[in-house]
Amino acid sequence: MKIVKDRFTSTNVMEDIWEYINRAKLIIADVSGHNSNVLYEVGIAHTIGKRPILLYQKDDDIKFDVSQTRHCKYSPTKPGLNVLEKTLKKSG
């Protein structure tokens, strides 16, 4: 897999995202804060049959249209991230 370290390459960002989503064996997306880019990429993953695990911090971060996807609430604290790590290891 190519790693893009320089944002100023000749490739289109969406081409890179498409490639990474297609190649991914596991997709984990943090939808906290309603980031439209993340939601768009989750939509791409769904379109091609991939089912990402969604992470969120607040109950209203999970919208109805993606609530059927596996999701996991977490706290962005050291103990919360430790719990999240254990939870993700179980799900993989």
Secondary structure, 3 states (H helix, E strand, C coil): CCCCCCCCCCCCHHHHHHHHHHHCCCCEEECHHHCHHHHHHHHHHHHCCCCCEEEECCHHHCCHHHCCCCEEECCCCHHHHHHHHHHHHHHC
